[in-house]
Amino acid sequence: MENERLLAKIEELMKQRGYSRYRLSQLSGIKQSTLTTMFNKRSTVSIDTLTKISQAFGMKCSEFLSLVEDDPEANTAKDFPVCEWEALNKDRKHVVVLMMRLLKDEQAEIK
């Protein structure tokens, strides 16, 4: 997903809700200087930052990302729970990946 689209959607939501950068900083816990640098230099938005910003708008990361998608119907990955994935430790991520592979293999056998 393009970083520029993420930043544009953040700015759009800020405008809709009447949030200044200062207000977004207060709600998200991100320093105002960090937000200013992010917007002015169009720097890459990290998952941690995106999680905090999404929460400031009262939504999950996956909900925010689905707003950014051009064609949500064409991309089933939009439903992937990014925030929950990031919260898992390495071992649990490994288990999830194994389960996904098993499901994929099972599905291939059914077809």
C-alpha positions in Angstrom: 0.0 0.0 0.0 1.4 3.4 -0.9 2.5 5.5 2.0 1.1 8.6 0.3 -2.4 7.1 0.3 -2.1 6.4 4.0 -1.1 10.0 4.8 -3.8 11.3 2.5 -6.5 9.2 4.3 -5.2 10.4 7.7 -5.4 14.0 6.6 -8.9 13.4 5.2 -10.1 11.9 8.5 -8.5 14.7 10.5 -10.3 17.2 8.3 -13.7 15.4 8.7 -13.4 15.3 12.4 -11.9 18.7 12.8 -8.6 17.4 14.3 -5.5 19.5 14.2 -2.1 17.8 14.3 -2.0 18.9 17.9 -5.3 17.2 18.6 -4.3 14.0 16.8 -1.1 14.1 18.8 -3.1 14.3 22.1 -5.4 11.4 21.1 -2.7 9.1 19.7 0.1 9.7 22.1 2.4 10.5 19.2 4.6 13.7 19.6 3.3 16.6 17.5 6.8 17.0 16.1 6.8 13.4 14.9 3.4 14.0 13.2 4.7 17.2 11.6 7.8 15.5 10.2 5.7 12.5 9.0 3.3 14.8 7.0 5.8 17.4 5.8 8.5 15.0 4.7 5.9 12.4 3.7 7.9 9.8 5.7 6.9 6.2 6.0 4.2 5.4 8.5 5.2 2.5 10.8 2.7 -0.1 12.0 3.0 1.2 15.5 2.2 4.8 14.5 -0.6 3.6 12.3 -2.1 1.6 15.2 -2.0 4.7 17.5 -3.5 6.9 14.8 -6.3 4.4 14.0 -7.1 4.2 17.7 -7.2 8.0 17.9 -9.9 7.8 15.2 -11.7 5.1 17.1 -11.0 2.2 14.8 -8.8 -0.8 14.4 -5.9 -0.8 11.9 -7.7 -3.2 9.7 -10.7 -0.8 9.5 -8.4 2.1 8.7 -6.6 0.1 6.0 -9.9 -0.9 4.4 -10.7 2.8 4.0 -7.5 3.3 2.1 -7.9 0.4 -0.3 -8.8 1.4 -3.9 -10.9 -1.6 -4.6 -11.8 -3.5 -1.4 -13.6 -6.2 -3.3 -10.5 -7.1 -5.3 -8.3 -7.4 -2.2 -9.3 -10.0 0.4 -6.1 -9.2 2.3 -7.9 -6.2 3.7 -9.5 -8.4 6.3 -6.2 -9.6 7.7 -6.0 -8.4 11.3 -2.8 -6.4 11.1 -2.9 -5.0 14.6 -3.5 -8.4 16.1 -0.7 -9.9 14.1 1.7 -7.3 15.3 0.8 -8.0 18.9 1.8 -11.7 18.6 5.3 -12.9 19.6 7.5 -14.8 17.2 6.4 -18.3 18.3 2.7 -17.5 18.0 3.2 -15.9 14.5 4.9 -19.1 13.5 1.9 -21.2 14.7 -0.5 -18.9 12.7 1.6 -19.3 9.5 1.6 -23.0 9.9 -2.1 -23.1 10.4 -2.6 -21.0 7.3 -0.4 -23.3 5.3 -2.4 -26.3 6.5 -5.7 -24.7 5.6 -4.4 -23.7 2.1 -3.2 -27.3 1.5 -6.5 -28.7 2.7 -8.4 -26.3 0.4 -6.2 -27.4 -2.6 -7.0 -31.0 -1.9 -10.8 -30.3 -1.9 -10.6 -28.6 -5.3 
